[in-house]
């Protein structure tokens, strides 16, 4: 039980670190990040459609089922920006051969 809790705590840190590496710098930001098990929902604002597309391409290299749920124009001050939401799924690592041998 303790190992499971410790692993879950590390998973959250890894997720946030991953998002920091994948975000398109100075062109987008998150407004929400919701995690339910392996399912992740992200909402945010980007400068344009290309930025959202670039972010999704980066996500596809690390996560599964990357799906754009919405992309709408929004105004922030005098700027026309893109409000977006998407979902994705964490890919579970395959157990190492040594762990398979332990369970056999």
N, C-alpha and C positions, 0 to 999 in steps of 0.2 A: 504494500500500500504506500509506504514512504517513497519507494523508488518511482512509483507512478506519479505521485504528487510532485516529486523533484523533477521528473521528466517534463511534466506539464508546464512547470514554471519556466524551464529552459526553452520550451517550444515558443512561448510568448516572446521572449527576448530574441530568439532566432527569427521569428516572423517580423518583428519590428526592424531588426537589422536588415533583413532581406528587402523590406519595403524601402528603407532608406537607400539601399544600393540600386533599386530598380526605378525609383521615381525619376521623372525627367526634371532635372534641376532648373530652378528659376522660371519654369513654364507651367507648373501645376502645383496644387496642394490638395490634401485630403480634408474633407469636412467630417467624415466619419469612417470608422473601420470597425466592423462587427465580425466576431469570430464565434462560430457555433460548431464545435468539434473540428472537422477538417474543412468545413465550408466557411468561406470568407466573403464578406460583402464590403465593397469600398465605394464611397461616394466622394466626389471632389469637384474642383473647378480647374479648368485648363485654359490656356490662352487660345487654343484652336483644336480642330478635329485631328490634325496631324499629331499633336502632342499626345492625345488620348490613344491614337493608333500606335504610336511609338511605345508608349507605356504598356499597352496590351501585348505587343510583340515581345518585349522584355519579360513580361509575366509568363508567356507561353513557354519560355525556356526553362522555367522553374516550377510552375504550377500547372494543373490540369483544368479542363473545362472553363477556360477564360471566356466569359460571355458578357457582352455589352448589354445592359438592361435599358439604359436610356442615355440620350445625349440631346440636351436642349440649350438654346441660347439664353444667357442671363446677363444682366447689366450690373456691373459693380462700378459705381461712380460714373465716369464717362466712357468706360470700357465695355465692349461687347465680348463676353467670355462664354465658355462652354461648361455647363453643369452636367456631370456625368455620374452614372452608377454602373457598377459591374460586379460580377460574382466570379469566384474561382474556387478550386479545390486543392488542398495540400496533397502532394504526392507522398505517400508513405514509403520510406526506404525499405528495400528488400532485406530480409534478415541475412546476416552473414552466414557463410557455410558452417562456421564453428557453432553458431547458435542453433542451426538446424540439427547438428550432430548432438547437441545437448538435449534437445527435445525428443530425439529418436530413441 
